[in-house]
């Protein structure tokens, strides 16, 4: 193994699990064995929750101005360790080094937002009657948990860690068992930043430990990012146990291309969106709806796709099972009458023959009822459907059960506004292939892409990670007795 076995992080210390169940961590890039990760026991989760609960007593009482000092230091350590963090992310996830650098840079931005919390959560005070005032304060919840996926080993944990902890909570992080190494490094940096022991803990494991988190009576809130199928299960189980839960699921993002779209810009954006992070992101362009005659743009998309070379500017998919599943979608679409314009099946990279790569794939003449048009593929594949009108395009988009993102490519402002108003998605782009809001704007979809209230990042996250305390105060007895007394 290239790295030491993965450990849990409890009360400021890395501790080996006593579990006998372990999984190998294999790099998708070249098949090298990186490490092994334990499937932790319930008692180990109990220990982590106990440590967090004890730490909460002091951490929650610290002024927010003091809590953010830890994250100013953490932000600087992320910057200082950008290259090793990116290298680790690339090794365990398979994405390119440039994509991994961008992921760490986004983590820095997320941490910077958390450092602005003192300015964002200042309570309100109002004299509501002579000598009587009302005020509000944001109070932390207690012990919270964050369950994160494989596709962004660094960024998605930092969607929740800085905000939740700065707001006074103590956290249990459950990394994906496929990519737990980046979370180990995050724990080291938080400790080096001066975060008190017990405020942040890591429990490794699979579905069994996720269920234990949902059932644990002393965990107050859970955030989850993953597939819609699992998001529904987590949301149902957590809320059944009277916990707050925000569970982000999958996506099938539609890009609507109008004939007046700028060909070069559109083609470059769409090709980058469908292939970035090997298509393994919930904001990837997965379905394109061409309105009218857009053949020239489709040709340019194919030209751009052919510039994307596996092993150079295209990373690997997470494992062999994913590669086989993605290629099955492509083959099935071809058998059903779709036309493969650029074919990424059976890709091998010289010198990395054990890597799990799928080349960029462009499929034309896809019908809305095909699986490749409806289901989340999570690979560098775009399915093109053709319609005559914008309303037909919107009908396809709105029939999609997901609601993460949608984009339109056009130079017509009125038409762009029409689509923004009509598209059933939480994040909309105009001439943008990946419409992810930047901080302080929040990330979150609609429909079956999100279960729960609010968003996971930005200002909206404040309401999820805190509860509002309202105080009514009267000091002057001369005000007399009235209905407010």
BATINU-803921 format. One record per residue (C-alpha): residue number from 1; x, y, z. Coordinates in Angstrom, 3 decimals, padded with zeros to 6 digits, m for minus. Layout:
+-----+----------+----------+----------+
| pos |       px |       py |       pz |
+-----+----------+----------+----------+
| NUM |        X |        Y |        Z |
...
+-----+----------+----------+----------+
This chain:
+-----+----------+----------+----------+
| pos |       px |       py |       pz |
+-----+----------+----------+----------+
|   1 |  000.000 |  000.000 |  000.000 |
|   2 |  001.188 |  003.486 | m000.818 |
|   3 | m000.383 |  005.010 |  002.320 |
|   4 | m000.972 |  003.765 |  005.846 |
|   5 | m004.363 |  002.221 |  006.607 |
|   6 | m007.134 |  004.770 |  007.121 |
|   7 | m008.093 |  005.478 |  010.729 |
|   8 | m010.987 |  007.133 |  012.479 |
|   9 | m010.382 |  010.555 |  014.008 |
|  10 | m011.939 |  010.849 |  017.450 |
|  11 | m011.344 |  013.521 |  020.089 |
|  12 | m008.310 |  014.915 |  018.291 |
|  13 | m006.553 |  011.575 |  017.726 |
|  14 | m006.306 |  009.095 |  014.865 |
|  15 | m007.510 |  005.740 |  016.181 |
|  16 | m007.454 |  002.398 |  014.402 |
|  17 | m010.843 |  000.727 |  014.125 |
|  18 | m011.321 | m002.670 |  015.758 |
|  19 | m013.579 | m003.727 |  012.892 |
|  20 | m012.491 | m006.771 |  010.921 |
|  21 | m014.278 | m005.522 |  007.777 |
|  22 | m012.018 | m003.483 |  005.533 |
|  23 | m012.102 | m002.312 |  001.919 |
|  24 | m009.161 | m001.688 | m000.397 |
|  25 | m008.741 |  001.819 | m001.805 |
|  26 | m007.531 |  001.512 | m005.383 |
|  27 | m006.545 |  004.493 | m007.523 |
|  28 | m008.777 |  004.773 | m010.611 |
|  29 | m005.833 |  006.340 | m012.457 |
|  30 | m003.670 |  003.228 | m012.653 |
|  31 | m005.099 |  000.557 | m010.352 |
|  32 | m002.431 |  001.039 | m007.653 |
|  33 | m003.454 | m000.030 | m004.131 |
|  34 | m003.421 |  003.166 | m002.077 |
|  35 | m004.696 |  002.062 |  001.333 |
|  36 | m007.484 |  000.246 |  003.136 |
|  37 | m010.446 |  001.681 |  005.023 |
|  38 | m012.295 |  000.118 |  007.988 |
|  39 | m016.054 | m000.348 |  008.184 |
|  40 | m016.367 |  001.083 |  011.673 |
|  41 | m018.448 | m000.346 |  014.495 |
|  42 | m021.390 |  001.307 |  016.244 |
|  43 | m019.382 |  001.623 |  019.465 |
|  44 | m016.832 |  003.730 |  017.595 |
|  45 | m019.577 |  006.070 |  016.437 |
|  46 | m020.747 |  006.279 |  020.045 |
|  47 | m017.225 |  007.281 |  021.094 |
|  48 | m017.098 |  010.002 |  018.448 |
|  49 | m020.497 |  011.385 |  019.438 |
|  50 | m019.484 |  011.388 |  023.111 |
|  51 | m016.318 |  013.327 |  022.281 |
|  52 | m018.305 |  015.815 |  020.204 |
|  53 | m020.932 |  016.239 |  022.905 |
|  54 | m018.289 |  016.976 |  025.534 |
|  55 | m016.497 |  019.434 |  023.237 |
|  56 | m019.790 |  021.206 |  022.475 |
|  57 | m020.060 |  022.452 |  026.060 |
|  58 | m017.064 |  024.772 |  025.621 |
|  59 | m017.059 |  025.317 |  021.841 |
|  60 | m020.660 |  026.498 |  021.690 |
|  61 | m020.029 |  029.070 |  024.411 |
|  62 | m017.093 |  030.663 |  022.610 |
|  63 | m017.971 |  033.923 |  020.819 |
|  64 | m018.232 |  033.438 |  017.077 |
|  65 | m015.451 |  036.018 |  016.633 |
|  66 | m013.136 |  033.592 |  018.438 |
|  67 | m014.380 |  030.478 |  016.632 |
|  68 | m013.635 |  031.953 |  013.211 |
|  69 | m009.987 |  032.509 |  014.130 |
|  70 | m009.483 |  028.746 |  013.785 |
|  71 | m010.817 |  028.899 |  010.247 |
|  72 | m008.698 |  031.867 |  009.247 |
|  73 | m005.735 |  029.627 |  010.079 |
|  74 | m007.347 |  026.630 |  008.360 |
|  75 | m007.878 |  028.692 |  005.212 |
|  76 | m004.177 |  029.585 |  005.159 |
|  77 | m003.176 |  025.941 |  005.656 |
|  78 | m005.414 |  024.882 |  002.768 |
|  79 | m003.578 |  027.381 |  000.594 |
|  80 | m000.176 |  026.308 |  001.868 |
|  81 | m001.007 |  022.625 |  001.269 |
|  82 | m002.826 |  023.119 | m002.028 |
|  83 | m000.499 |  020.942 | m004.110 |
|  84 | m000.353 |  017.898 | m001.771 |
|  85 | m004.107 |  018.090 | m001.187 |
|  86 | m004.713 |  018.209 | m004.935 |
|  87 | m002.339 |  015.305 | m005.552 |
|  88 | m004.099 |  013.169 | m002.942 |
|  89 | m007.509 |  014.073 | m004.360 |
|  90 | m006.379 |  013.112 | m007.856 |
|  91 | m004.920 |  009.797 | m006.737 |
|  92 | m007.970 |  008.555 | m004.867 |
|  93 | m010.701 |  010.027 | m007.098 |
|  94 | m009.110 |  009.831 | m010.560 |
|  95 | m009.693 |  013.420 | m011.644 |
|  96 | m006.941 |  015.438 | m013.288 |
|  97 | m004.511 |  017.429 | m011.190 |
|  98 | m005.920 |  020.720 | m012.518 |
|  99 | m009.445 |  019.686 | m011.533 |
| 100 | m008.145 |  018.700 | m008.111 |
| 101 | m006.426 |  022.074 | m007.686 |
| 102 | m009.704 |  023.797 | m008.569 |
| 103 | m011.473 |  021.675 | m005.947 |
| 104 | m009.069 |  022.762 | m003.203 |
| 105 | m009.370 |  026.379 | m004.353 |
| 106 | m013.136 |  026.087 | m003.965 |
| 107 | m012.576 |  024.731 | m000.451 |
| 108 | m010.595 |  027.876 |  000.305 |
| 109 | m013.471 |  030.029 | m000.954 |
| 110 | m015.949 |  028.097 |  001.189 |
| 111 | m013.759 |  028.609 |  004.246 |
| 112 | m013.478 |  032.323 |  003.514 |
| 113 | m017.267 |  032.521 |  003.536 |
| 114 | m017.388 |  030.809 |  006.940 |
| 115 | m014.928 |  033.387 |  008.245 |
| 116 | m017.494 |  036.090 |  007.416 |
| 117 | m020.091 |  034.582 |  009.781 |
| 118 | m019.699 |  037.257 |  012.496 |
| 119 | m021.015 |  039.788 |  009.994 |
| 120 | m023.821 |  037.506 |  008.793 |
| 121 | m025.354 |  036.193 |  012.012 |
| 122 | m025.541 |  039.385 |  014.034 |
| 123 | m028.891 |  039.268 |  015.810 |
| 124 | m031.639 |  041.852 |  015.529 |
| 125 | m032.794 |  044.141 |  018.345 |
| 126 | m035.916 |  046.285 |  018.293 |
| 127 | m037.704 |  048.344 |  020.955 |
| 128 | m041.195 |  046.951 |  020.476 |
| 129 | m042.838 |  048.980 |  023.237 |
| 130 | m041.612 |  051.759 |  025.533 |
| 131 | m038.913 |  050.139 |  027.656 |
| 132 | m039.388 |  046.699 |  026.086 |
| 133 | m037.077 |  045.163 |  023.495 |
| 134 | m037.066 |  041.964 |  021.449 |
| 135 | m033.905 |  040.368 |  020.119 |
| 136 | m032.884 |  037.310 |  018.106 |
| 137 | m029.768 |  035.136 |  018.269 |
| 138 | m028.567 |  032.132 |  016.269 |
| 139 | m027.888 |  029.190 |  018.600 |
| 140 | m025.990 |  026.041 |  017.541 |
| 141 | m027.788 |  022.706 |  017.398 |
| 142 | m025.228 |  020.455 |  019.096 |
| 143 | m023.665 |  017.352 |  017.556 |
| 144 | m024.269 |  017.204 |  013.782 |
| 145 | m023.180 |  014.829 |  011.032 |
| 146 | m022.121 |  015.221 |  007.416 |
| 147 | m022.182 |  012.263 |  005.013 |
| 148 | m020.242 |  013.013 |  001.840 |
| 149 | m019.741 |  011.340 | m001.591 |
| 150 | m016.749 |  010.168 | m003.609 |
| 151 | m016.805 |  012.713 | m006.427 |
| 152 | m015.371 |  015.694 | m004.516 |
| 153 | m013.186 |  014.349 | m001.673 |
| 154 | m012.081 |  017.840 | m000.604 |
| 155 | m014.752 |  020.322 | m001.671 |
| 156 | m017.957 |  018.644 | m000.494 |
| 157 | m016.687 |  018.054 |  003.075 |
| 158 | m015.846 |  021.751 |  003.105 |
| 159 | m019.403 |  022.586 |  002.038 |
| 160 | m020.366 |  021.713 |  005.614 |
| 161 | m017.343 |  021.625 |  007.949 |
| 162 | m016.500 |  025.370 |  008.134 |
| 163 | m020.079 |  026.686 |  008.329 |
| 164 | m021.417 |  024.113 |  010.771 |
| 165 | m018.455 |  024.375 |  013.130 |
| 166 | m018.073 |  028.166 |  013.006 |
| 167 | m021.760 |  028.368 |  013.951 |
| 168 | m020.941 |  026.492 |  017.156 |
| 169 | m021.752 |  022.862 |  016.337 |
| 170 | m019.492 |  019.848 |  016.723 |
| 171 | m019.316 |  017.485 |  013.765 |
| 172 | m019.079 |  013.822 |  012.813 |
| 173 | m017.896 |  013.417 |  009.196 |
| 174 | m018.572 |  010.161 |  007.333 |
| 175 | m016.414 |  010.193 |  004.174 |
| 176 | m017.111 |  008.009 |  001.178 |
| 177 | m015.442 |  004.665 |  001.704 |
| 178 | m014.100 |  005.037 | m001.851 |
| 179 | m012.098 |  008.221 | m001.124 |
| 180 | m011.339 |  008.582 |  002.609 |
| 181 | m007.742 |  009.809 |  002.335 |
| 182 | m008.504 |  013.496 |  001.729 |
| 183 | m010.637 |  013.625 |  004.874 |
| 184 | m007.673 |  012.341 |  006.894 |
| 185 | m005.641 |  015.307 |  005.677 |
| 186 | m008.504 |  017.717 |  006.431 |
| 187 | m008.532 |  016.436 |  010.032 |
| 188 | m004.787 |  017.059 |  010.331 |
| 189 | m005.118 |  020.619 |  009.044 |
| 190 | m008.016 |  021.404 |  011.375 |
| 191 | m006.019 |  020.154 |  014.340 |
| 192 | m002.996 |  022.194 |  013.222 |
| 193 | m005.330 |  025.205 |  012.991 |
| 194 | m006.045 |  024.947 |  016.707 |
| 195 | m009.509 |  023.399 |  016.574 |
| 196 | m010.187 |  021.933 |  020.049 |
| 197 | m010.261 |  018.155 |  020.357 |
| 198 | m013.673 |  016.618 |  019.815 |
| 199 | m015.134 |  019.455 |  017.764 |
| 200 | m014.430 |  017.547 |  014.523 |
| 201 | m014.442 |  013.758 |  014.247 |
| 202 | m014.324 |  011.207 |  011.418 |
| 203 | m016.043 |  007.839 |  011.326 |
| 204 | m015.326 |  005.650 |  008.307 |
| 205 | m017.698 |  003.036 |  007.006 |
| 206 | m020.405 |  002.076 |  004.558 |
| 207 | m024.213 |  001.928 |  004.603 |
| 208 | m024.238 |  000.307 |  008.033 |
| 209 | m022.591 |  003.302 |  009.720 |
| 210 | m024.809 |  005.709 |  007.744 |
| 211 | m027.848 |  003.977 |  009.240 |
| 212 | m026.269 |  004.206 |  012.688 |
| 213 | m025.778 |  007.960 |  012.229 |
| 214 | m029.423 |  008.352 |  011.228 |
| 215 | m030.519 |  006.385 |  014.296 |
| 216 | m028.173 |  007.929 |  016.861 |
| 217 | m030.255 |  009.765 |  019.483 |
| 218 | m027.616 |  012.410 |  020.206 |
| 219 | m027.021 |  013.588 |  016.629 |
| 220 | m029.265 |  016.602 |  015.995 |
| 221 | m028.885 |  017.179 |  012.240 |
| 222 | m027.540 |  015.384 |  009.176 |
| 223 | m026.431 |  016.641 |  005.783 |
| 224 | m026.041 |  014.139 |  002.970 |
| 225 | m024.780 |  014.311 | m000.619 |
| 226 | m025.103 |  011.338 | m002.959 |
| 227 | m027.557 |  009.571 | m005.238 |
| 228 | m031.272 |  010.343 | m005.103 |
| 229 | m032.081 |  006.772 | m004.109 |
| 230 | m029.858 |  006.962 | m001.015 |
| 231 | m030.759 |  010.602 | m000.307 |
| 232 | m034.416 |  009.599 |  000.017 |
| 233 | m033.540 |  006.774 |  002.392 |
| 234 | m031.324 |  008.972 |  004.562 |
| 235 | m033.918 |  011.757 |  004.649 |
| 236 | m036.728 |  009.393 |  005.573 |
| 237 | m034.727 |  007.620 |  008.270 |
| 238 | m033.274 |  010.791 |  009.786 |
| 239 | m036.559 |  012.687 |  009.897 |
| 240 | m038.350 |  009.593 |  011.220 |
| 241 | m035.954 |  009.927 |  014.152 |
| 242 | m036.907 |  013.640 |  014.481 |
| 243 | m033.616 |  014.988 |  013.166 |
| 244 | m033.065 |  017.875 |  010.814 |
| 245 | m031.912 |  016.579 |  007.462 |
| 246 | m030.811 |  018.124 |  004.189 |
| 247 | m030.124 |  015.422 |  001.603 |
| 248 | m028.866 |  016.300 | m001.871 |
| 249 | m029.463 |  013.703 | m004.570 |
| 250 | m028.696 |  013.142 | m008.220 |
| 251 | m029.362 |  015.168 | m011.347 |
| 252 | m030.080 |  015.102 | m015.052 |
| 253 | m029.128 |  018.574 | m016.191 |
| 254 | m030.506 |  019.866 | m019.485 |
| 255 | m028.721 |  022.359 | m021.705 |
| 256 | m031.071 |  024.008 | m024.181 |
| 257 | m029.251 |  025.248 | m027.281 |
| 258 | m031.010 |  027.781 | m029.512 |
| 259 | m029.994 |  028.472 | m033.126 |
| 260 | m028.676 |  031.951 | m032.258 |
| 261 | m026.195 |  030.589 | m029.685 |
| 262 | m022.569 |  031.579 | m030.275 |
| 263 | m021.125 |  028.371 | m031.789 |
| 264 | m017.575 |  028.392 | m030.414 |
| 265 | m018.464 |  029.486 | m026.890 |
| 266 | m021.399 |  027.074 | m026.726 |
| 267 | m019.392 |  024.099 | m027.954 |
| 268 | m016.507 |  024.783 | m025.568 |
| 269 | m018.835 |  025.199 | m022.585 |
| 270 | m020.859 |  022.083 | m023.316 |
| 271 | m017.818 |  019.880 | m023.945 |
| 272 | m016.194 |  021.089 | m020.725 |
| 273 | m019.416 |  020.626 | m018.752 |
| 274 | m020.038 |  017.057 | m019.922 |
| 275 | m016.453 |  015.902 | m019.397 |
| 276 | m015.212 |  017.870 | m016.380 |
| 277 | m014.382 |  015.560 | m013.454 |
| 278 | m015.080 |  012.733 | m015.944 |
| 279 | m018.745 |  013.708 | m015.785 |
| 280 | m018.876 |  012.606 | m012.143 |
| 281 | m020.562 |  015.694 | m010.745 |
| 282 | m024.178 |  016.550 | m010.154 |
| 283 | m023.780 |  019.749 | m012.205 |
| 284 | m022.464 |  018.031 | m015.340 |
| 285 | m024.175 |  018.577 | m018.683 |
| 286 | m025.877 |  015.261 | m019.262 |
| 287 | m028.603 |  016.067 | m021.785 |
| 288 | m028.648 |  018.652 | m024.554 |
| 289 | m031.863 |  019.761 | m026.206 |
| 290 | m031.221 |  021.338 | m029.600 |
| 291 | m033.966 |  023.733 | m030.715 |
| 292 | m034.284 |  023.980 | m034.505 |
| 293 | m031.229 |  023.706 | m036.709 |
| 294 | m028.157 |  023.500 | m034.475 |
| 295 | m026.127 |  021.068 | m036.613 |
| 296 | m023.178 |  023.470 | m036.878 |
| 297 | m022.989 |  023.716 | m033.079 |
| 298 | m023.223 |  019.934 | m032.672 |
| 299 | m020.344 |  019.506 | m035.100 |
| 300 | m018.267 |  021.921 | m033.054 |
| 301 | m019.168 |  020.050 | m029.832 |
| 302 | m017.801 |  016.900 | m031.440 |
| 303 | m014.618 |  018.742 | m032.452 |
| 304 | m014.167 |  019.953 | m028.879 |
| 305 | m014.877 |  016.493 | m027.452 |
| 306 | m012.116 |  015.020 | m029.607 |
| 307 | m009.645 |  017.406 | m027.956 |
| 308 | m010.400 |  015.807 | m024.577 |
| 309 | m007.859 |  013.016 | m024.132 |
| 310 | m008.208 |  010.373 | m021.380 |
| 311 | m005.182 |  010.374 | m019.112 |
| 312 | m004.249 |  013.929 | m020.121 |
| 313 | m007.105 |  016.395 | m019.735 |
| 314 | m009.744 |  013.790 | m018.833 |
| 315 | m009.572 |  011.836 | m015.609 |
| 316 | m010.715 |  008.316 | m014.790 |
| 317 | m014.129 |  007.263 | m013.508 |
| 318 | m014.127 |  005.985 | m009.954 |
| 319 | m013.953 |  002.209 | m010.558 |
| 320 | m014.494 | m000.658 | m013.005 |
| 321 | m018.167 | m001.036 | m012.092 |
| 322 | m018.800 |  002.594 | m013.027 |
| 323 | m016.935 |  002.191 | m016.320 |
| 324 | m019.032 | m000.840 | m017.228 |
| 325 | m022.288 |  000.857 | m016.229 |
| 326 | m021.525 |  003.993 | m018.306 |
| 327 | m020.550 |  001.978 | m021.378 |
| 328 | m023.723 | m000.087 | m021.037 |
| 329 | m025.806 |  003.109 | m021.303 |
| 330 | m023.968 |  004.063 | m024.512 |
| 331 | m024.404 |  000.635 | m026.087 |
| 332 | m028.083 |  000.494 | m025.173 |
| 333 | m028.719 |  003.912 | m026.757 |
| 334 | m026.965 |  002.795 | m029.942 |
| 335 | m029.061 | m000.371 | m030.088 |
| 336 | m032.215 |  001.737 | m029.718 |
| 337 | m031.380 |  003.863 | m032.758 |
| 338 | m029.316 |  006.758 | m031.378 |
| 339 | m026.212 |  007.784 | m033.321 |
| 340 | m022.809 |  007.758 | m031.599 |
| 341 | m020.919 |  010.796 | m032.918 |
| 342 | m017.946 |  010.489 | m030.553 |
| 343 | m017.406 |  007.103 | m028.899 |
| 344 | m015.553 |  006.802 | m025.586 |
| 345 | m016.065 |  003.083 | m025.004 |
| 346 | m013.186 |  000.614 | m024.547 |
| 347 | m010.741 |  003.377 | m023.682 |
| 348 | m007.254 |  002.387 | m022.547 |
| 349 | m004.486 |  004.780 | m021.530 |
| 350 | m000.951 |  003.755 | m022.358 |
| 351 |  001.035 |  003.075 | m019.230 |
| 352 | m002.138 |  003.089 | m017.139 |
| 353 | m003.831 |  000.006 | m018.516 |
| 354 | m005.353 | m000.783 | m015.114 |
| 355 | m006.993 |  002.626 | m014.915 |
| 356 | m010.755 |  002.971 | m015.376 |
| 357 | m011.262 |  005.460 | m018.179 |
| 358 | m014.241 |  006.319 | m020.370 |
| 359 | m013.584 |  008.688 | m023.253 |
| 360 | m015.833 |  011.672 | m024.040 |
| 361 | m019.004 |  010.479 | m025.748 |
| 362 | m021.523 |  012.443 | m027.823 |
| 363 | m024.795 |  010.701 | m028.691 |
| 364 | m027.203 |  012.286 | m031.201 |
| 365 | m030.834 |  011.574 | m032.117 |
| 366 | m031.655 |  010.436 | m028.605 |
| 367 | m035.338 |  010.005 | m027.783 |
| 368 | m036.674 |  011.340 | m024.458 |
| 369 | m037.886 |  007.877 | m023.437 |
| 370 | m034.399 |  006.303 | m023.690 |
| 371 | m032.588 |  005.520 | m020.443 |
| 372 | m029.592 |  007.587 | m021.562 |
| 373 | m031.918 |  010.604 | m021.755 |
| 374 | m033.652 |  010.076 | m018.403 |
| 375 | m031.198 |  008.550 | m015.952 |
| 376 | m028.097 |  009.948 | m014.275 |
| 377 | m025.110 |  008.407 | m016.076 |
| 378 | m022.311 |  010.041 | m014.037 |
| 379 | m019.795 |  009.833 | m016.837 |
| 380 | m018.407 |  011.989 | m019.698 |
| 381 | m021.457 |  011.421 | m021.895 |
| 382 | m023.918 |  013.874 | m023.417 |
| 383 | m027.193 |  012.848 | m025.035 |
| 384 | m028.616 |  015.152 | m027.699 |
| 385 | m032.356 |  015.423 | m028.270 |
| 386 | m033.818 |  017.528 | m031.074 |
| 387 | m037.015 |  019.619 | m030.948 |
| 388 | m038.581 |  022.381 | m033.005 |
| 389 | m039.570 |  024.891 | m030.299 |
| 390 | m038.417 |  026.222 | m026.952 |
| 391 | m041.643 |  025.042 | m025.334 |
| 392 | m040.922 |  021.489 | m026.506 |
| 393 | m037.453 |  021.790 | m024.945 |
| 394 | m038.966 |  023.003 | m021.681 |
| 395 | m041.465 |  020.165 | m021.731 |
| 396 | m038.579 |  017.686 | m021.800 |
| 397 | m036.722 |  019.552 | m019.056 |
| 398 | m039.780 |  019.818 | m016.822 |
| 399 | m040.677 |  016.139 | m017.273 |
| 400 | m037.324 |  015.215 | m015.745 |
| 401 | m037.865 |  014.251 | m012.064 |
| 402 | m034.610 |  015.868 | m010.990 |
| 403 | m034.149 |  019.599 | m010.617 |
| 404 | m030.532 |  020.440 | m009.950 |
| 405 | m029.577 |  022.632 | m012.906 |
| 406 | m030.553 |  023.751 | m016.389 |
| 407 | m028.869 |  026.060 | m018.884 |
| 408 | m029.758 |  027.884 | m022.063 |
| 409 | m027.389 |  029.037 | m024.785 |
| 410 | m028.749 |  032.016 | m026.684 |
| 411 | m028.084 |  035.680 | m027.441 |
| 412 | m031.759 |  036.574 | m026.942 |
| 413 | m032.252 |  038.099 | m023.489 |
| 414 | m036.032 |  037.789 | m023.601 |
| 415 | m035.835 |  034.107 | m024.471 |
| 416 | m033.256 |  033.518 | m021.724 |
| 417 | m035.597 |  035.137 | m019.197 |
| 418 | m038.490 |  033.005 | m020.440 |
| 419 | m036.484 |  029.823 | m019.873 |
| 420 | m035.243 |  030.964 | m016.455 |
| 421 | m038.869 |  031.465 | m015.412 |
| 422 | m040.142 |  028.167 | m016.856 |
| 423 | m037.329 |  025.683 | m016.138 |
| 424 | m037.937 |  023.470 | m013.103 |
| 425 | m034.460 |  023.587 | m011.570 |
| 426 | m032.847 |  025.279 | m008.597 |
| 427 | m029.780 |  026.552 | m010.463 |
| 428 | m030.034 |  028.094 | m013.931 |
| 429 | m027.303 |  029.134 | m016.341 |
| 430 | m027.377 |  031.436 | m019.347 |
| 431 | m024.432 |  030.675 | m021.649 |
| 432 | m022.870 |  028.839 | m018.690 |
| 433 | m022.349 |  025.091 | m018.820 |
| 434 | m021.919 |  024.562 | m015.069 |
| 435 | m024.156 |  027.103 | m013.274 |
| 436 | m022.747 |  026.640 | m009.768 |
| 437 | m023.351 |  029.767 | m007.674 |
| 438 | m020.286 |  031.319 | m006.061 |
| 439 | m020.261 |  032.240 | m002.380 |
| 440 | m022.245 |  033.797 | m000.738 |
| 441 | m024.950 |  032.420 | m003.049 |
| 442 | m026.092 |  028.969 | m002.022 |
| 443 | m025.915 |  025.570 | m003.735 |
| 444 | m029.051 |  023.452 | m003.988 |
| 445 | m031.497 |  021.999 | m006.457 |
| 446 | m035.218 |  021.309 | m006.597 |
| 447 | m037.517 |  018.302 | m006.956 |
| 448 | m035.763 |  014.941 | m006.544 |
| 449 | m032.338 |  016.583 | m006.420 |
| 450 | m032.917 |  017.816 | m002.865 |
| 451 | m034.842 |  016.662 |  000.187 |
| 452 | m035.234 |  019.103 |  003.047 |
| 453 | m035.457 |  022.852 |  003.434 |
| 454 | m032.760 |  025.373 |  002.573 |
| 455 | m029.435 |  024.906 |  000.805 |
| 456 | m026.171 |  023.339 |  001.905 |
| 457 | m023.844 |  026.329 |  001.326 |
| 458 | m023.996 |  030.112 |  001.430 |
| 459 | m026.305 |  032.204 |  003.583 |
| 460 | m029.066 |  029.621 |  003.378 |
| 461 | m026.950 |  027.151 |  005.357 |
| 462 | m027.109 |  029.366 |  008.455 |
| 463 | m030.754 |  028.463 |  009.013 |
| 464 | m029.994 |  024.752 |  008.709 |
| 465 | m027.084 |  024.692 |  011.177 |
| 466 | m028.666 |  026.919 |  013.849 |
| 467 | m031.900 |  027.472 |  015.721 |
| 468 | m033.260 |  030.935 |  016.409 |
| 469 | m033.569 |  032.127 |  020.002 |
| 470 | m035.935 |  035.066 |  020.633 |
| 471 | m035.758 |  037.161 |  023.793 |
| 472 | m038.202 |  039.784 |  025.091 |
| 473 | m036.701 |  042.038 |  027.798 |
| 474 | m038.215 |  044.671 |  030.089 |
| 475 | m036.305 |  046.512 |  032.797 |
| 476 | m038.537 |  049.503 |  033.584 |
| 477 | m041.292 |  048.807 |  036.130 |
| 478 | m042.796 |  052.213 |  035.419 |
| 479 | m043.905 |  050.956 |  032.014 |
| 480 | m046.733 |  049.216 |  033.820 |
| 481 | m048.514 |  045.997 |  032.957 |
| 482 | m049.890 |  045.403 |  029.501 |
| 483 | m050.572 |  042.470 |  027.207 |
| 484 | m046.813 |  041.972 |  026.693 |
| 485 | m046.247 |  041.387 |  030.400 |
+-----+----------+----------+----------+
